[in-house]
Each structure stands twice: as C-alpha cells, then as structure tokens.
C-alpha cells in the first residue's frame, strides 16, 4: 500500500498601490471579511486552499499569498466563476493595485495530517 502526499503550491505577489487608491483596497479588504461565506464559496470553486493579503510595514505595498493544488485549474475556474464577488474583487484590484513582482518560493511545508 502506497500513500501519496500531494503538496500544495503557493504564490506570493507584491503589489504597489496606485496613486490615491490605497483606500479602495483597504475598504475592499474589510468588505471581504464581512462576506466570508461568499469568499469561501468562491475559493472552494476555484480550488484555492488559502488566500491572504498583507500590508507592508511602510504601507506602500500589499503582499498577496495564495495556496492551491494546481494554479492552472485555478486560472480556468476564475475565468468561468459564477460568483458576483469575484467581479467586484477584480474591479477593486485593477483600480487600486499594480503588480510589482511574484516572489520565488524557497520552501513551503505543510502539516495537515
């Protein structure tokens, strides 16, 4: 008998705030917290295990963390996602953030036994 353990993949992306648009993202982040059930439904639909966003200590950047089994499947699911919250998320992201860099993952461990 073989036990296959699949490790999830992770991504960390740095975004800078567009001029005078930081509050759009901060307000949207608060809104997401209020709508947790919708967020979890869309994450499940997309195959995302976890998603987090962090504000840098200088307040000039947001760091976006995602964990999934397969990011190609996530991308396909996002393209056909039926949840209205996803369109709102896209609008908030596009109006407030500019991608700076996708950081290289040096290690990622899981302890989900």
KOLLOVO-503697 format. One record per residue: y, z, x of N, C-alpha, C in turn. Coordinates in steps of 0.02 Angstrom, whole numbers. Last residue first. Example, Ala and Ser with C-alpha at 12.3 -4.5 7.8 and 13.67 -1.06 7.14 Angstrom:
<site><n_north>-112</n_north><n_up>354</n_up><n_east>642</n_east><ca_north>-53</ca_north><ca_up>357</ca_up><ca_east>684</ca_east><c_north>2</c_north><c_up>394</c_up><c_east>645</c_east></site>
<site><n_north>-284</n_north><n_up>390</n_up><n_east>660</n_east><ca_north>-225</ca_north><ca_up>390</ca_up><ca_east>615</ca_east><c_north>-165</c_north><c_up>390</c_up><c_east>660</c_east></site>
***
This chain:
<site><n_north>829</n_north><n_up>433</n_up><n_east>-89</n_east><ca_north>760</ca_north><ca_up>446</ca_up><ca_east>-106</ca_east><c_north>754</c_north><c_up>493</c_up><c_east>-163</c_east></site>
<site><n_north>946</n_north><n_up>386</n_up><n_east>-33</n_east><ca_north>938</ca_north><ca_up>386</ca_up><ca_east>-107</ca_east><c_north>867</c_north><c_up>400</c_up><c_east>-128</c_east></site>
<site><n_north>1040</n_north><n_up>368</n_up><n_east>82</n_east><ca_north>992</ca_north><ca_up>423</ca_up><ca_east>73</ca_east><c_north>984</c_north><c_up>432</c_up><c_east>-3</c_east></site>
<site><n_north>1088</n_north><n_up>241</n_up><n_east>194</n_east><ca_north>1080</ca_north><ca_up>265</ca_up><ca_east>126</ca_east><c_north>1029</c_north><c_up>321</c_up><c_east>125</c_east></site>
<site><n_north>1209</n_north><n_up>180</n_up><n_east>309</n_east><ca_north>1147</ca_north><ca_up>215</ca_up><ca_east>295</ca_east><c_north>1147</c_north><c_up>238</c_up><c_east>222</c_east></site>
<site><n_north>1278</n_north><n_up>64</n_up><n_east>410</n_east><ca_north>1279</ca_north><ca_up>88</ca_up><ca_east>341</ca_east><c_north>1211</c_north><c_up>118</c_up><c_east>327</c_east></site>
<site><n_north>1382</n_north><n_up>7</n_up><n_east>545</n_east><ca_north>1321</ca_north><ca_up>37</ca_up><ca_east>518</ca_east><c_north>1333</c_north><c_up>61</c_up><c_east>447</c_east></site>
<site><n_north>1484</n_north><n_up>-86</n_up><n_east>557</n_east><ca_north>1443</ca_north><ca_up>-70</ca_up><ca_east>616</ca_east><c_north>1379</c_north><c_up>-34</c_up><c_east>597</c_east></site>
<site><n_north>1556</n_north><n_up>-212</n_up><n_east>470</n_east><ca_north>1517</ca_north><ca_up>-151</ca_up><ca_east>461</ca_east><c_north>1473</c_north><c_up>-141</c_up><c_east>523</c_east></site>
<site><n_north>1718</n_north><n_up>-273</n_up><n_east>493</n_east><ca_north>1647</ca_north><ca_up>-280</ca_up><ca_east>512</ca_east><c_north>1612</c_north><c_up>-213</c_up><c_east>504</c_east></site>
<site><n_north>1834</n_north><n_up>-300</n_up><n_east>360</n_east><ca_north>1812</ca_north><ca_up>-264</ca_up><ca_east>419</ca_east><c_north>1737</c_north><c_up>-273</c_up><c_east>430</c_east></site>
<site><n_north>1937</n_north><n_up>-426</n_up><n_east>321</n_east><ca_north>1873</ca_north><ca_up>-396</ca_up><ca_east>300</ca_east><c_north>1843</c_north><c_up>-365</c_up><c_east>362</c_east></site>
<site><n_north>2114</n_north><n_up>-422</n_up><n_east>297</n_east><ca_north>2056</ca_north><ca_up>-427</ca_up><ca_east>340</ca_east><c_north>1994</c_north><c_up>-399</c_up><c_east>304</c_east></site>
<site><n_north>2212</n_north><n_up>-444</n_up><n_east>199</n_east><ca_north>2229</ca_north><ca_up>-445</ca_up><ca_east>269</ca_east><c_north>2168</c_north><c_up>-459</c_up><c_east>312</c_east></site>
<site><n_north>2258</n_north><n_up>-504</n_up><n_east>41</n_east><ca_north>2203</ca_north><ca_up>-488</ca_up><ca_east>87</ca_east><c_north>2225</c_north><c_up>-496</c_up><c_east>159</c_east></site>
<site><n_north>2381</n_north><n_up>-429</n_up><n_east>-53</n_east><ca_north>2367</ca_north><ca_up>-486</ca_up><ca_east>-10</ca_east><c_north>2312</c_north><c_up>-465</c_up><c_east>39</c_east></site>
<site><n_north>2420</n_north><n_up>-371</n_up><n_east>-219</n_east><ca_north>2387</ca_north><ca_up>-365</ca_up><ca_east>-155</ca_east><c_north>2379</c_north><c_up>-432</c_up><c_east>-119</c_east></site>
<site><n_north>2481</n_north><n_up>-393</n_up><n_east>-345</n_east><ca_north>2503</ca_north><ca_up>-338</ca_up><ca_east>-303</ca_east><c_north>2475</c_north><c_up>-336</c_up><c_east>-232</c_east></site>
<site><n_north>2432</n_north><n_up>-497</n_up><n_east>-419</n_east><ca_north>2504</ca_north><ca_up>-485</ca_up><ca_east>-423</ca_east><c_north>2528</c_north><c_up>-431</c_up><c_east>-374</c_east></site>
<site><n_north>2294</n_north><n_up>-491</n_up><n_east>-398</n_east><ca_north>2332</ca_north><ca_up>-550</ca_up><ca_east>-374</ca_east><c_north>2407</c_north><c_up>-539</c_up><c_east>-374</c_east></site>
<site><n_north>2263</n_north><n_up>-367</n_up><n_east>-460</n_east><ca_north>2251</ca_north><ca_up>-378</ca_up><ca_east>-389</ca_east><c_north>2294</c_north><c_up>-436</c_up><c_east>-362</c_east></site>
<site><n_north>2300</n_north><n_up>-390</n_up><n_east>-594</n_east><ca_north>2331</ca_north><ca_up>-336</ca_up><ca_east>-556</ca_east><c_north>2323</c_north><c_up>-347</c_up><c_east>-481</c_east></site>
<site><n_north>2213</n_north><n_up>-498</n_up><n_east>-623</n_east><ca_north>2286</ca_north><ca_up>-506</ca_up><ca_east>-628</ca_east><c_north>2322</c_north><c_up>-453</c_up><c_east>-587</c_east></site>
<site><n_north>2088</n_north><n_up>-436</n_up><n_east>-605</n_east><ca_north>2107</ca_north><ca_up>-495</ca_up><ca_east>-564</ca_east><c_north>2182</c_north><c_up>-504</c_up><c_east>-565</c_east></site>
<site><n_north>2093</n_north><n_up>-340</n_up><n_east>-706</n_east><ca_north>2086</ca_north><ca_up>-320</ca_up><ca_east>-636</ca_east><c_north>2109</c_north><c_up>-376</c_up><c_east>-589</c_east></site>
<site><n_north>2097</n_north><n_up>-420</n_up><n_east>-820</n_east><ca_north>2153</ca_north><ca_up>-375</ca_up><ca_east>-806</ca_east><c_north>2153</c_north><c_up>-354</c_up><c_east>-732</c_east></site>
<site><n_north>1971</n_north><n_up>-477</n_up><n_east>-808</n_east><ca_north>2030</ca_north><ca_up>-520</ca_up><ca_east>-805</ca_east><c_north>2091</c_north><c_up>-478</c_up><c_east>-789</c_east></site>
<site><n_north>1893</n_north><n_up>-361</n_up><n_east>-823</n_east><ca_north>1890</ca_north><ca_up>-399</ca_up><ca_east>-761</ca_east><c_north>1949</c_north><c_up>-446</c_up><c_east>-753</c_east></site>
<site><n_north>1913</n_north><n_up>-317</n_up><n_east>-951</n_east><ca_north>1941</ca_north><ca_up>-276</ca_up><ca_east>-897</ca_east><c_north>1940</c_north><c_up>-315</c_up><c_east>-831</c_east></site>
<site><n_north>1836</n_north><n_up>-403</n_up><n_east>-1032</n_east><ca_north>1910</ca_north><ca_up>-413</ca_up><ca_east>-1027</ca_east><c_north>1941</c_north><c_up>-374</c_up><c_east>-969</c_east></site>
<site><n_north>1682</n_north><n_up>-468</n_up><n_east>-979</n_east><ca_north>1721</ca_north><ca_up>-407</ca_up><ca_east>-991</ca_east><c_north>1796</c_north><c_up>-420</c_up><c_east>-982</c_east></site>
<site><n_north>1593</n_north><n_up>-569</n_up><n_east>-945</n_east><ca_north>1622</ca_north><ca_up>-569</ca_up><ca_east>-1012</ca_east><c_north>1670</c_north><c_up>-511</c_up><c_east>-1026</c_east></site>
<site><n_north>1585</n_north><n_up>-667</n_up><n_east>-798</n_east><ca_north>1588</ca_north><ca_up>-599</ca_up><ca_east>-827</ca_east><c_north>1624</c_north><c_up>-599</c_up><c_east>-894</c_east></site>
<site><n_north>1566</n_north><n_up>-775</n_up><n_east>-720</n_east><ca_north>1547</ca_north><ca_up>-781</ca_up><ca_east>-790</ca_east><c_north>1551</c_north><c_up>-715</c_up><c_east>-828</c_east></site>
<site><n_north>1608</n_north><n_up>-736</n_up><n_east>-593</n_east><ca_north>1633</ca_north><ca_up>-800</ca_up><ca_east>-620</ca_east><c_north>1618</c_north><c_up>-808</c_up><c_east>-695</c_east></site>
<site><n_north>1534</n_north><n_up>-622</n_up><n_east>-569</n_east><ca_north>1606</ca_north><ca_up>-616</ca_up><ca_east>-581</ca_east><c_north>1634</c_north><c_up>-679</c_up><c_east>-614</c_east></site>
<site><n_north>1408</n_north><n_up>-677</n_up><n_east>-543</n_east><ca_north>1418</ca_north><ca_up>-637</ca_up><ca_east>-603</ca_east><c_north>1492</c_north><c_up>-630</c_up><c_east>-620</c_east></site>
<site><n_north>1433</n_north><n_up>-739</n_up><n_east>-419</n_east><ca_north>1413</ca_north><ca_up>-779</ca_up><ca_east>-477</ca_east><c_north>1425</c_north><c_up>-741</c_up><c_east>-542</c_east></site>
<site><n_north>1460</n_north><n_up>-624</n_up><n_east>-341</n_east><ca_north>1510</ca_north><ca_up>-677</ca_up><ca_east>-348</ca_east><c_north>1495</c_north><c_up>-720</c_up><c_east>-410</c_east></site>
<site><n_north>1338</n_north><n_up>-558</n_up><n_east>-348</n_east><ca_north>1398</ca_north><ca_up>-526</ca_up><ca_east>-375</ca_east><c_north>1451</c_north><c_up>-579</c_up><c_east>-389</c_east></site>
<site><n_north>1257</n_north><n_up>-646</n_up><n_east>-279</n_east><ca_north>1244</ca_north><ca_up>-635</ca_up><ca_east>-350</ca_east><c_north>1304</c_north><c_up>-603</c_up><c_east>-384</c_east></site>
<site><n_north>1315</n_north><n_up>-629</n_up><n_east>-153</n_east><ca_north>1316</ca_north><ca_up>-696</ca_up><ca_east>-184</ca_east><c_north>1303</c_north><c_up>-690</c_up><c_east>-259</c_east></site>
<site><n_north>1289</n_north><n_up>-496</n_up><n_east>-123</n_east><ca_north>1357</ca_north><ca_up>-515</ca_up><ca_east>-139</ca_east><c_north>1363</c_north><c_up>-586</c_up><c_east>-167</c_east></site>
<site><n_north>1166</n_north><n_up>-392</n_up><n_east>-167</n_east><ca_north>1175</ca_north><ca_up>-462</ca_up><ca_east>-149</ca_east><c_north>1244</c_north><c_up>-485</c_up><c_east>-170</c_east></site>
<site><n_north>1177</n_north><n_up>-256</n_up><n_east>-189</n_east><ca_north>1116</ca_north><ca_up>-282</ca_up><ca_east>-159</ca_east><c_north>1126</c_north><c_up>-352</c_up><c_east>-132</c_east></site>
<site><n_north>1332</n_north><n_up>-175</n_up><n_east>-139</n_east><ca_north>1290</ca_north><ca_up>-214</ca_up><ca_east>-185</ca_east><c_north>1226</c_north><c_up>-236</c_up><c_east>-149</c_east></site>
<site><n_north>1486</n_north><n_up>-98</n_up><n_east>-130</n_east><ca_north>1416</ca_north><ca_up>-94</ca_up><ca_east>-109</ca_east><c_north>1374</c_north><c_up>-130</c_up><c_east>-162</c_east></site>
<site><n_north>1652</n_north><n_up>-100</n_up><n_east>-68</n_east><ca_north>1603</ca_north><ca_up>-120</ca_up><ca_east>-118</ca_east><c_north>1533</c_north><c_up>-116</c_up><c_east>-87</c_east></site>
<site><n_north>1817</n_north><n_up>-43</n_up><n_east>-45</n_east><ca_north>1747</ca_north><ca_up>-37</ca_up><ca_east>-25</ca_east><c_north>1702</c_north><c_up>-59</c_up><c_east>-83</c_east></site>
<site><n_north>1974</n_north><n_up>-78</n_up><n_east>12</n_east><ca_north>1929</ca_north><ca_up>-88</ca_up><ca_east>-45</ca_east><c_north>1857</c_north><c_up>-90</c_up><c_east>-20</c_east></site>
<site><n_north>2124</n_north><n_up>-4</n_up><n_east>50</n_east><ca_north>2059</ca_north><ca_up>-24</ca_up><ca_east>77</ca_east><c_north>2009</c_north><c_up>-22</c_up><c_east>20</c_east></site>
<site><n_north>2293</n_north><n_up>-46</n_up><n_east>53</n_east><ca_north>2237</ca_north><ca_up>-21</ca_up><ca_east>13</ca_east><c_north>2174</c_north><c_up>-47</c_up><c_east>45</c_east></site>
<site><n_north>2443</n_north><n_up>1</n_up><n_east>140</n_east><ca_north>2382</ca_north><ca_up>-38</ca_up><ca_east>131</ca_east><c_north>2335</c_north><c_up>-4</c_up><c_east>82</c_east></site>
<site><n_north>2547</n_north><n_up>88</n_up><n_east>153</n_east><ca_north>2563</ca_north><ca_up>16</ca_up><ca_east>156</ca_east><c_north>2503</c_north><c_up>-29</c_up><c_east>141</c_east></site>
<site><n_north>2530</n_north><n_up>223</n_up><n_east>168</n_east><ca_north>2548</ca_north><ca_up>198</ca_up><ca_east>102</ca_east><c_north>2562</c_north><c_up>123</c_up><c_east>99</c_east></site>
<site><n_north>2485</n_north><n_up>283</n_up><n_east>281</n_east><ca_north>2555</ca_north><ca_up>263</ca_up><ca_east>282</ca_east><c_north>2578</c_north><c_up>232</c_up><c_east>216</c_east></site>
<site><n_north>2352</n_north><n_up>302</n_up><n_east>247</n_east><ca_north>2394</ca_north><ca_up>361</ca_up><ca_east>257</ca_east><c_north>2468</c_north><c_up>344</c_up><c_east>259</c_east></site>
<site><n_north>2300</n_north><n_up>189</n_up><n_east>116</n_east><ca_north>2308</ca_north><ca_up>208</ca_up><ca_east>187</ca_east><c_north>2356</c_north><c_up>267</c_up><c_east>192</c_east></site>
<site><n_north>2196</n_north><n_up>220</n_up><n_east>-21</n_east><ca_north>2264</ca_north><ca_up>208</ca_up><ca_east>1</ca_east><c_north>2271</c_north><c_up>231</c_up><c_east>73</c_east></site>
<site><n_north>2045</n_north><n_up>144</n_up><n_east>-73</n_east><ca_north>2079</ca_north><ca_up>197</ca_up><ca_east>-36</ca_east><c_north>2149</c_north><c_up>174</c_up><c_east>-18</c_east></site>
<site><n_north>1922</n_north><n_up>118</n_up><n_east>-194</n_east><ca_north>1984</ca_north><ca_up>93</ca_up><ca_east>-164</ca_east><c_north>2021</c_north><c_up>153</c_up><c_east>-134</c_east></site>
<site><n_north>1751</n_north><n_up>72</n_up><n_east>-222</n_east><ca_north>1803</ca_north><ca_up>122</ca_up><ca_east>-211</ca_east><c_north>1865</c_north><c_up>88</c_up><c_east>-182</c_east></site>
<site><n_north>1596</n_north><n_up>53</n_up><n_east>-297</n_east><ca_north>1659</ca_north><ca_up>20</ca_up><ca_east>-281</ca_east><c_north>1712</c_north><c_up>75</c_up><c_east>-275</c_east></site>
<site><n_north>1419</n_north><n_up>23</n_up><n_east>-299</n_east><ca_north>1477</ca_north><ca_up>67</ca_up><ca_east>-298</ca_east><c_north>1538</c_north><c_up>27</c_up><c_east>-276</c_east></site>
<site><n_north>1337</n_north><n_up>-82</n_up><n_east>-341</n_east><ca_north>1311</ca_north><ca_up>-14</ca_up><ca_east>-340</ca_east><c_north>1368</c_north><c_up>36</c_up><c_east>-341</c_east></site>
<site><n_north>1345</n_north><n_up>-224</n_up><n_east>-440</n_east><ca_north>1381</ca_north><ca_up>-183</ca_up><ca_east>-391</ca_east><c_north>1356</c_north><c_up>-111</c_up><c_east>-397</c_east></site>
<site><n_north>1300</n_north><n_up>-314</n_up><n_east>-532</n_east><ca_north>1254</ca_north><ca_up>-292</ca_up><ca_east>-481</ca_east><c_north>1287</c_north><c_up>-252</c_up><c_east>-426</c_east></site>
<site><n_north>1378</n_north><n_up>-349</n_up><n_east>-639</n_east><ca_north>1388</ca_north><ca_up>-386</ca_up><ca_east>-577</ca_east><c_north>1336</c_north><c_up>-368</c_up><c_east>-523</c_east></site>
<site><n_north>1340</n_north><n_up>-257</n_up><n_east>-736</n_east><ca_north>1332</ca_north><ca_up>-329</ca_up><ca_east>-749</ca_east><c_north>1336</c_north><c_up>-370</c_up><c_east>-685</c_east></site>
<site><n_north>1384</n_north><n_up>-139</n_up><n_east>-673</n_east><ca_north>1313</ca_north><ca_up>-150</ca_up><ca_east>-686</ca_east><c_north>1298</c_north><c_up>-224</c_up><c_east>-697</c_east></site>
<site><n_north>1522</n_north><n_up>-162</n_up><n_east>-676</n_east><ca_north>1488</ca_north><ca_up>-156</ca_up><ca_east>-611</ca_east><c_north>1413</c_north><c_up>-168</c_up><c_east>-620</c_east></site>
<site><n_north>1544</n_north><n_up>-162</n_up><n_east>-814</n_east><ca_north>1555</ca_north><ca_up>-224</ca_up><ca_east>-776</ca_east><c_north>1521</c_north><c_up>-220</c_up><c_east>-708</c_east></site>
<site><n_north>1513</n_north><n_up>-28</n_up><n_east>-844</n_east><ca_north>1477</ca_north><ca_up>-83</ca_up><ca_east>-878</ca_east><c_north>1485</c_north><c_up>-148</c_up><c_east>-838</c_east></site>
<site><n_north>1606</n_north><n_up>42</n_up><n_east>-767</n_east><ca_north>1534</ca_north><ca_up>48</ca_up><ca_east>-751</ca_east><c_north>1493</c_north><c_up>-8</c_up><c_east>-784</c_east></site>
<site><n_north>1724</n_north><n_up>4</n_up><n_east>-833</n_east><ca_north>1714</ca_north><ca_up>-11</ca_up><ca_east>-762</ca_east><c_north>1640</c_north><c_up>-10</c_up><c_east>-745</c_east></site>
<site><n_north>1704</n_north><n_up>60</n_up><n_east>-959</n_east><ca_north>1710</ca_north><ca_up>-13</ca_up><ca_east>-952</ca_east><c_north>1697</c_north><c_up>-34</c_up><c_east>-880</c_east></site>
<site><n_north>1702</n_north><n_up>196</n_up><n_east>-924</n_east><ca_north>1643</ca_north><ca_up>166</ca_up><ca_east>-957</ca_east><c_north>1645</c_north><c_up>90</c_up><c_east>-951</c_east></site>
<site><n_north>1832</n_north><n_up>217</n_up><n_east>-868</n_east><ca_north>1772</ca_north><ca_up>221</ca_up><ca_east>-826</ca_east><c_north>1711</c_north><c_up>187</c_up><c_east>-859</c_east></site>
<site><n_north>1968</n_north><n_up>211</n_up><n_east>-894</n_east><ca_north>1922</ca_north><ca_up>164</ca_up><ca_east>-927</ca_east><c_north>1855</c_north><c_up>160</c_up><c_east>-890</c_east></site>
<site><n_north>2041</n_north><n_up>293</n_up><n_east>-814</n_east><ca_north>2039</ca_north><ca_up>309</ca_up><ca_east>-886</ca_east><c_north>1986</c_north><c_up>268</c_up><c_east>-923</c_east></site>
<site><n_north>2029</n_north><n_up>226</n_up><n_east>-694</n_east><ca_north>1999</ca_north><ca_up>293</ca_up><ca_east>-700</ca_east><c_north>1993</c_north><c_up>313</c_up><c_east>-774</c_east></site>
<site><n_north>2107</n_north><n_up>113</n_up><n_east>-720</n_east><ca_north>2035</ca_north><ca_up>107</ca_up><ca_east>-710</ca_east><c_north>1999</c_north><c_up>174</c_up><c_east>-718</c_east></site>
<site><n_north>2234</n_north><n_up>171</n_up><n_east>-721</n_east><ca_north>2206</ca_north><ca_up>143</ca_up><ca_east>-783</ca_east><c_north>2131</c_north><c_up>135</c_up><c_east>-777</c_east></site>
<site><n_north>2252</n_north><n_up>201</n_up><n_east>-587</n_east><ca_north>2249</ca_north><ca_up>256</ca_up><ca_east>-636</ca_east><c_north>2218</c_north><c_up>232</c_up><c_east>-701</c_east></site>
<site><n_north>2255</n_north><n_up>70</n_up><n_east>-539</n_east><ca_north>2204</ca_north><ca_up>116</ca_up><ca_east>-515</ca_east><c_north>2196</c_north><c_up>175</c_up><c_east>-563</c_east></site>
<site><n_north>2372</n_north><n_up>23</n_up><n_east>-599</n_east><ca_north>2308</ca_north><ca_up>-5</ca_up><ca_east>-619</ca_east><c_north>2250</c_north><c_up>40</c_up><c_east>-597</c_east></site>
<site><n_north>2466</n_north><n_up>98</n_up><n_east>-528</n_east><ca_north>2459</ca_north><ca_up>107</ca_up><ca_east>-600</ca_east><c_north>2392</c_north><c_up>81</c_up><c_east>-625</c_east></site>
<site><n_north>2445</n_north><n_up>43</n_up><n_east>-401</n_east><ca_north>2434</ca_north><ca_up>114</ca_up><ca_east>-412</ca_east><c_north>2426</c_north><c_up>130</c_up><c_east>-486</c_east></site>
<site><n_north>2479</n_north><n_up>-92</n_up><n_east>-423</n_east><ca_north>2411</ca_north><ca_up>-74</ca_up><ca_east>-404</ca_east><c_north>2397</c_north><c_up>0</c_up><c_east>-416</c_east></site>
<site><n_north>2614</n_north><n_up>-78</n_up><n_east>-457</n_east><ca_north>2569</ca_north><ca_up>-115</ca_up><ca_east>-502</ca_east><c_north>2497</c_north><c_up>-93</c_up><c_east>-487</c_east></site>
<site><n_north>2669</n_north><n_up>-15</n_up><n_east>-347</n_east><ca_north>2658</ca_north><ca_up>24</ca_up><ca_east>-408</ca_east><c_north>2615</c_north><c_up>-11</c_up><c_east>-459</c_east></site>
<site><n_north>2679</n_north><n_up>-121</n_up><n_east>-255</n_east><ca_north>2633</ca_north><ca_up>-66</ca_up><ca_east>-243</ca_east><c_north>2617</c_north><c_up>-27</c_up><c_east>-307</c_east></site>
<site><n_north>2772</n_north><n_up>-219</n_up><n_east>-259</n_east><ca_north>2716</ca_north><ca_up>-224</ca_up><ca_east>-306</ca_east><c_north>2666</c_north><c_up>-167</c_up><c_east>-298</c_east></site>
<site><n_north>2874</n_north><n_up>-245</n_up><n_east>-167</n_east><ca_north>2891</ca_north><ca_up>-211</ca_up><ca_east>-230</ca_east><c_north>2835</c_north><c_up>-213</c_up><c_east>-282</c_east></site>
<site><n_north>2779</n_north><n_up>-366</n_up><n_east>-86</n_east><ca_north>2844</ca_north><ca_up>-334</ca_up><ca_east>-93</ca_east><c_north>2855</c_north><c_up>-308</c_up><c_east>-163</c_east></site>
<site><n_north>2604</n_north><n_up>-325</n_up><n_east>-91</n_east><ca_north>2658</ca_north><ca_up>-373</ca_up><ca_east>-95</ca_east><c_north>2723</c_north><c_up>-334</c_up><c_east>-104</c_east></site>
<site><n_north>2511</n_north><n_up>-223</n_up><n_east>18</n_east><ca_north>2546</ca_north><ca_up>-230</ca_up><ca_east>-45</ca_east><c_north>2599</c_north><c_up>-284</c_up><c_east>-40</c_east></site>
<site><n_north>2363</n_north><n_up>-279</n_up><n_east>100</n_east><ca_north>2432</ca_north><ca_up>-255</ca_up><ca_east>104</ca_east><c_north>2463</c_north><c_up>-265</c_up><c_east>34</c_east></site>
<site><n_north>2192</n_north><n_up>-234</n_up><n_east>115</n_east><ca_north>2245</ca_north><ca_up>-271</ca_up><ca_east>79</ca_east><c_north>2312</c_north><c_up>-239</c_up><c_east>95</c_east></site>
<site><n_north>2035</n_north><n_up>-243</n_up><n_east>191</n_east><ca_north>2103</ca_north><ca_up>-216</ca_up><ca_east>194</ca_east><c_north>2151</c_north><c_up>-263</c_up><c_east>158</c_east></site>
<site><n_north>1872</n_north><n_up>-208</n_up><n_east>138</n_east><ca_north>1925</ca_north><ca_up>-258</ca_up><ca_east>145</ca_east><c_north>1992</c_north><c_up>-222</c_up><c_east>146</c_east></site>
<site><n_north>1707</n_north><n_up>-188</n_up><n_east>167</n_east><ca_north>1771</ca_north><ca_up>-152</ca_up><ca_east>168</ca_east><c_north>1825</c_north><c_up>-202</c_up><c_east>184</c_east></site>
<site><n_north>1545</n_north><n_up>-194</n_up><n_east>97</n_east><ca_north>1605</ca_north><ca_up>-229</ca_up><ca_east>120</ca_east><c_north>1665</c_north><c_up>-182</c_up><c_east>118</c_east></site>
<site><n_north>1366</n_north><n_up>-185</n_up><n_east>112</n_east><ca_north>1432</ca_north><ca_up>-156</ca_up><ca_east>100</ca_east><c_north>1487</c_north><c_up>-200</c_up><c_east>127</c_east></site>
<site><n_north>1205</n_north><n_up>-195</n_up><n_east>37</n_east><ca_north>1256</ca_north><ca_up>-224</ca_up><ca_east>81</ca_east><c_north>1323</c_north><c_up>-191</c_up><c_east>64</c_east></site>
<site><n_north>1065</n_north><n_up>-84</n_up><n_east>31</n_east><ca_north>1120</ca_north><ca_up>-120</ca_up><ca_east>1</ca_east><c_north>1165</c_north><c_up>-147</c_up><c_east>56</c_east></site>
<site><n_north>898</n_north><n_up>-107</n_up><n_east>81</n_east><ca_north>963</ca_north><ca_up>-76</ca_up><ca_east>93</ca_east><c_north>1016</c_north><c_up>-118</c_up><c_east>60</c_east></site>
<site><n_north>742</n_north><n_up>-80</n_up><n_east>14</n_east><ca_north>797</ca_north><ca_up>-127</ca_up><ca_east>21</ca_east><c_north>862</c_north><c_up>-90</c_up><c_east>30</c_east></site>
<site><n_north>586</n_north><n_up>-45</n_up><n_east>65</n_east><ca_north>651</ca_north><ca_up>-13</ca_up><ca_east>53</ca_east><c_north>705</c_north><c_up>-65</c_up><c_east>66</c_east></site>
<site><n_north>426</n_north><n_up>-54</n_up><n_east>8</n_east><ca_north>482</ca_north><ca_up>-94</ca_up><ca_east>34</ca_east><c_north>546</c_north><c_up>-59</c_up><c_east>15</c_east></site>
<site><n_north>274</n_north><n_up>6</n_up><n_east>50</n_east><ca_north>336</ca_north><ca_up>24</ca_up><ca_east>15</ca_east><c_north>392</c_north><c_up>-15</c_up><c_east>48</c_east></site>
<site><n_north>108</n_north><n_up>-45</n_up><n_east>28</n_east><ca_north>170</ca_north><ca_up>-50</ca_up><ca_east>66</ca_east><c_north>228</c_north><c_up>-29</c_up><c_east>21</c_east></site>
<site><n_north>-59</n_north><n_up>0</n_up><n_east>41</n_east><ca_north>0</ca_north><ca_up>0</ca_up><ca_east>0</ca_east><c_north>62</c_north><c_up>0</c_up><c_east>44</c_east></site>
***
